[in-house]
């Protein structure tokens, strides 16, 4: 009889225990979760300088570069420089045999002296009433011709000396003393490398944003890890029809002479630069439809916040509205977060 009663009461007791137990467990879990904050990666909103840049490639050019060539034919009698030497404007670099040109000058000067005498005699006779106007005019004309012949002979003689037209660095010469050269023969190159130029092209869509005076940054494979700065000083007035591009030329200071003409360059043209622009990592954005949101961390809580996104620079994005400098935004783990959830920012690397 007693066993029968126990068998009857046992299911009811088990059911009561289960009900009490299941009701107690969620309450305990809820008590534990009430003090839990989800660890998240977060960074501060920073005010930075935002640069709108266009990348291009180009080649360095000398500020001035010429090939020295004679204007007369003749034999080289002297070479007054060392290859690779730095020279000054007006310095004599080479001399041609000037014996023929010196003789021509002496001959022209003799004719000039005779012409001067003839003119003075005709003028004197005219004043005394013995000469005619025609004779005076003829001798005056001959005198002008004689003077022109002297000037021509002097110019030809001067061209037997080849001078440096500007300060610069000489290249390797192509001739030796004793060579007979013709007008236009390549003798030696001269480069002004105190300032270098870089030519580069950008797509035509940027033509309206390009101006003289804009800054460039340049890197060279020959100088890894170094950054060089310059400034645009000339813009081609027409678009290249084949590549739909615009040619620009910038100057790069080279006072130490380290850079050389012909080097391949990677160029960044800075179209515009704005200071104190709010920037956040692109990973902080949560696109929703056609809008952008972030989770701000405010007093240990995640706050769902809409922002207005601007320009992108590398892995950073401009924030035009919705955030303030110094605020914390979550950069990872967005799928685990809900608005108002307790979160705990993890220490940033390096801090």
PyMOL commands that set and color helices and strands:
alter all, ss='L'
color gray80, all
select helices_A, chain A and resi 2-33+99-128+133-158+204-209+282-284+334-336
alter helices_A, ss='H'
color red, helices_A
select strands_A, chain A and resi 38-40+42-44+46-69+74-79+86-87+92-96+161-163+168-170+180-181+186-203+215-220+223-235+245-253+264-281+286-288+291-298+301-313+316-321+328-330+343-345
alter strands_A, ss='S'
color yellow, strands_A
deselect
rebuild
show_as cartoon
